[in-house]
Amino acid sequence: MDSFEATGIVEGFVECNSAEMVIEAWQYLVDTDMCWELQGWFGRAAKELLLNGTIKATTEISKRVLEGGWDD
């Protein structure tokens, strides 16, 4: 997966056939910290997915989000 595909899956302009693929796309955006640099809703959605355990915190920024050190 690359940045274009992950963003496209999340935004809905790249077709995907499973919920797992959507989660994989979100995980990619968090792993690369890209979700924090895109439009605000990406970061807010990623934060929610991190907090509910759907995706894992793998970077310093995402770990700070889980600790409550990031405001949207």
Beta strands, then each sheet from edge to edge (+ up, - down):
end
